[in-house]
Amino acid sequence: MSVDFKTMNWLNPPPASEERDGRLVVRSGHHTDFWQNTYYGFEHDNGHFLHSWRKSDFTMEATFTGRYEHLYDQAGLMVRHDAKHWMKCGIEYTDGARHFSIVVTNQHSDWSAFRLDGDFDAISVRVTRMFDALFIQYRTDRMEEWRIARLAYFPPNFAELAVGLVFCSPQRDGFEAEFRDLTIGDPVTRDIH
């Protein structure tokens, strides 16, 4: 089911956000991020997150673009219970290139990333929650099929979760992203192959 951005709520509103022809155009604030402890030793919970609430298993999808120019510029999807239990996934700029990045946080953050080679403009990301798991998929505007990025554990005892769009710029302000075609509904499938 397509989601109207106006019905959603901000955690840490950005300095700029505007809806244009069904697309949400946003710009990040100064040194924003979501991270808990691991390796770096800090706790950041000031990234921008536009969300609605979901009480059961679901599939969420969105397509987005970004002006990835500085280390750790990032945009994508988030599933969140609280500051210590969440998952974010999407594009993150590191080592001079766009990477598909996933951070799963259960008290401490766990980061995985792989470089996305090839030319593309937009990427679509899909997250399916099934009881104790998050199944994460992606495809660029140059791909026809969905690809598996990760199957991650996520605690099943959280009855209600905030789900939606996330973007951050840990090294600067002014990162620009554009989101479109956000849908949240019943799980599309349990099959992963």
C-alpha positions as CSV (number, residue, x, y, z in Angstrom):
1,M,0.0,0.0,0.0
2,S,1.4,3.4,-1.0
3,V,2.2,5.7,1.9
4,D,1.4,9.4,2.0
5,F,4.5,11.2,3.4
6,K,2.2,13.7,5.1
7,T,0.8,10.9,7.4
8,M,4.2,10.1,8.8
9,N,6.2,11.5,11.7
10,W,9.8,12.7,12.0
11,L,12.3,11.5,14.6
12,N,14.9,14.3,14.4
13,P,13.4,16.5,11.6
14,P,15.8,17.7,9.0
15,P,16.5,21.4,8.3
16,A,14.7,21.0,4.9
17,S,12.1,18.6,3.5
18,E,9.6,19.2,0.7
19,E,7.1,17.0,-1.2
20,R,7.2,17.6,-4.9
21,D,5.0,15.6,-7.2
22,G,4.8,12.6,-4.9
23,R,8.6,12.7,-4.1
24,L,10.1,13.7,-0.8
25,V,13.2,15.9,-1.3
26,V,15.3,16.3,1.9
27,R,18.5,17.9,3.1
28,S,20.4,16.7,6.2
29,G,21.5,18.5,9.3
30,H,25.0,18.8,10.7
31,H,26.8,15.6,11.8
32,T,23.7,13.3,11.9
33,D,23.9,9.5,12.3
34,F,22.5,6.4,14.0
35,W,25.1,4.2,15.7
36,Q,25.6,2.4,19.0
37,N,29.0,1.8,20.6
38,T,30.8,-0.8,18.4
39,Y,34.3,-0.1,17.4
40,Y,33.9,3.7,17.5
41,G,32.8,3.9,21.1
42,F,30.1,6.6,20.6
43,E,26.3,6.6,20.6
44,H,24.6,8.7,17.9
45,D,20.8,8.8,17.6
46,N,20.3,12.1,15.8
47,G,19.8,10.9,12.2
48,H,16.7,11.9,10.3
49,F,13.9,9.2,10.3
50,L,10.4,9.7,8.8
51,H,8.2,6.9,10.0
52,S,4.8,5.3,10.6
53,W,4.0,2.5,13.0
54,R,3.5,-1.2,12.1
55,K,2.2,-3.9,14.5
56,S,2.7,-7.0,12.4
57,D,4.9,-8.6,9.8
58,F,5.3,-6.4,6.7
59,T,7.1,-5.6,3.5
60,M,8.4,-2.1,3.0
61,E,9.8,-0.7,-0.2
62,A,11.1,2.6,-1.5
63,T,13.1,4.0,-4.3
64,F,15.6,6.8,-3.8
65,T,18.5,8.8,-5.1
66,G,21.1,10.9,-3.3
67,R,24.0,13.3,-3.9
68,Y,26.6,11.1,-2.2
69,E,29.8,13.1,-2.0
70,H,31.2,12.9,1.6
71,L,32.2,10.0,3.8
72,Y,29.2,8.2,5.3
73,D,26.5,10.1,3.4
74,Q,23.6,7.7,3.5
75,A,20.0,7.1,2.6
76,G,17.6,4.2,2.8
77,L,15.0,2.4,5.0
78,M,14.9,1.9,8.8
79,V,13.0,-0.4,11.2
80,R,13.2,0.8,14.8
81,H,12.0,-0.2,18.2
82,D,14.1,2.3,20.2
83,A,17.6,3.8,20.3
84,K,19.2,0.5,21.1
85,H,17.2,-1.8,18.7
86,W,17.0,-0.9,15.0
87,M,18.1,-1.6,11.5
88,K,19.0,0.8,8.7
89,C,19.9,-0.2,5.1
90,G,20.5,1.5,1.8
91,I,23.3,3.4,0.1
92,E,26.3,4.7,2.1
93,Y,29.3,6.5,0.6
94,T,32.6,5.1,1.8
95,D,36.0,4.6,0.3
96,G,35.1,6.9,-2.6
97,A,32.1,4.8,-3.8
98,R,28.5,3.9,-3.2
99,H,28.1,0.8,-1.0
100,F,25.0,-1.1,-0.1
101,S,25.1,-0.8,3.7
102,I,23.2,-2.5,6.5
103,V,23.5,-1.7,10.2
104,V,21.7,-4.0,12.6
105,T,21.7,-2.8,16.2
106,N,20.7,-4.9,19.2
107,Q,22.4,-2.8,22.0
108,H,25.5,-2.6,19.8
109,S,25.7,-1.8,16.1
110,D,26.8,-4.4,13.5
111,W,27.8,-2.9,10.1
112,S,28.1,-4.8,6.8
113,A,28.6,-3.2,3.4
114,F,29.5,-4.1,-0.2
115,R,30.5,-1.9,-3.1
116,L,27.9,-1.3,-5.9
117,D,29.8,-1.1,-9.1
118,G,28.3,-0.1,-12.4
119,D,26.3,3.0,-13.4
120,F,22.9,3.6,-11.9
121,D,20.8,6.6,-10.8
122,A,18.2,5.2,-8.4
123,I,18.0,2.2,-6.1
124,S,15.0,0.4,-4.7
125,V,15.2,-1.3,-1.3
126,R,12.9,-3.9,0.2
127,V,12.7,-5.0,3.8
128,T,10.4,-7.8,4.9
129,R,9.9,-8.6,8.6
130,M,9.0,-12.2,9.3
131,F,8.7,-12.9,13.1
132,D,12.4,-12.9,14.2
133,A,14.0,-11.9,11.0
134,L,14.5,-9.0,8.6
135,F,15.0,-10.0,4.9
136,I,16.7,-7.2,3.0
137,Q,16.8,-6.9,-0.8
138,Y,17.8,-4.3,-3.4
139,R,17.8,-3.6,-7.1
140,T,19.1,-0.6,-9.0
141,D,17.4,1.0,-11.9
142,R,19.6,-1.1,-14.2
143,M,18.5,-4.4,-12.7
144,E,15.3,-6.4,-13.3
145,E,15.5,-8.8,-10.4
146,W,15.7,-8.3,-6.6
147,R,19.0,-9.3,-5.0
148,I,19.5,-10.6,-1.5
149,A,21.6,-8.3,0.7
150,R,21.1,-9.9,4.1
151,L,18.9,-12.0,6.3
152,A,19.3,-10.6,9.8
153,Y,18.0,-11.5,13.3
154,F,15.7,-8.9,14.8
155,P,13.9,-9.5,18.2
156,P,10.4,-10.8,17.7
157,N,9.0,-9.6,21.0
158,F,8.6,-5.9,19.8
159,A,4.9,-5.6,19.2
160,E,5.1,-2.3,17.4
161,L,7.9,-0.9,15.2
162,A,8.5,2.4,13.6
163,V,9.2,1.9,9.9
164,G,10.2,4.3,7.1
165,L,12.8,6.5,5.5
166,V,16.2,7.3,6.9
167,F,19.1,9.6,5.9
168,C,22.2,10.9,7.6
169,S,25.5,12.8,7.0
170,P,27.9,12.0,9.8
171,Q,30.7,14.2,8.4
172,R,28.8,17.3,7.3
173,D,25.4,18.9,6.7
174,G,23.6,19.5,3.5
175,F,23.4,15.9,2.1
176,E,20.5,15.9,-0.4
177,A,18.3,12.8,-1.1
178,E,15.0,12.2,-2.8
179,F,12.6,9.4,-2.0
180,R,9.6,8.1,-4.0
181,D,7.3,5.1,-4.2
182,L,7.2,4.2,-0.5
183,T,4.9,1.2,0.2
184,I,4.3,-0.6,3.4
185,G,2.0,-3.6,3.5
186,D,1.7,-7.3,4.2
187,P,4.7,-9.5,3.5
188,V,5.1,-10.1,-0.2
189,T,6.5,-13.6,0.3
190,R,8.4,-15.8,2.7
191,D,10.6,-17.3,-0.1
192,I,14.1,-16.1,-0.2
193,H,15.3,-18.1,-3.3
